[in-house]
Amino acid sequence: MKKYGPIASKFYNNLDFINFDALSRWGTISPEDLKIFKFADSPQRAFSIIKKV
């Protein structure tokens, strides 16, 4: 499984056109793909995620 950097949850959770759970339900992405997303609401949290990748 590939690892990716953090995503700003305040931005992506408020978008009406990107619903990760719905994408999984409709088979657009695999339920396993939901595990690759990491959400961060601060630069410090994003940096800690990046350091683990």
C-alpha positions as CSV (number, residue, x, y, z in Angstrom):
1,M,0.0,0.0,0.0
2,K,1.3,3.4,-0.9
3,K,1.6,6.1,1.8
4,Y,0.7,9.7,1.1
5,G,1.1,12.9,3.0
6,P,-1.5,14.6,5.2
7,I,-4.7,16.2,4.0
8,A,-6.3,19.2,5.6
9,S,-9.4,17.9,7.2
10,K,-11.1,21.3,7.6
11,F,-10.9,21.7,3.8
12,Y,-11.7,18.2,2.6
13,N,-14.4,17.4,5.1
14,N,-16.4,20.4,4.1
15,L,-16.3,19.8,0.4
16,D,-19.7,18.6,-1.0
17,F,-18.1,17.0,-4.0
18,I,-15.5,14.8,-2.3
19,N,-17.1,12.3,0.1
20,F,-14.6,9.5,0.7
21,D,-17.1,7.2,2.4
22,A,-19.5,7.6,-0.6
23,L,-16.6,6.9,-3.0
24,S,-16.0,3.7,-1.2
25,R,-19.7,2.7,-1.0
26,W,-20.1,3.2,-4.7
27,G,-16.9,1.2,-5.5
28,T,-15.0,4.2,-6.9
29,I,-12.3,3.5,-4.4
30,S,-11.6,0.4,-2.3
31,P,-12.5,0.5,1.4
32,E,-8.8,-0.3,1.9
33,D,-7.9,3.0,0.1
34,L,-9.6,4.9,3.0
35,K,-6.7,3.8,5.2
36,I,-4.1,5.7,3.1
37,F,-5.6,9.1,3.9
38,K,-4.3,11.0,7.0
39,F,-5.9,14.2,8.0
40,A,-4.1,17.1,9.7
41,D,-5.5,20.4,11.0
42,S,-2.2,22.0,11.9
43,P,1.3,22.3,10.4
44,Q,2.7,20.4,13.4
45,R,0.3,17.5,13.0
46,A,1.1,17.4,9.2
47,F,4.8,17.4,9.9
48,S,4.4,14.5,12.4
49,I,2.6,12.5,9.8
50,I,5.2,13.2,7.1
51,K,8.0,12.2,9.5
52,K,6.3,8.7,9.9
53,V,6.1,8.2,6.1
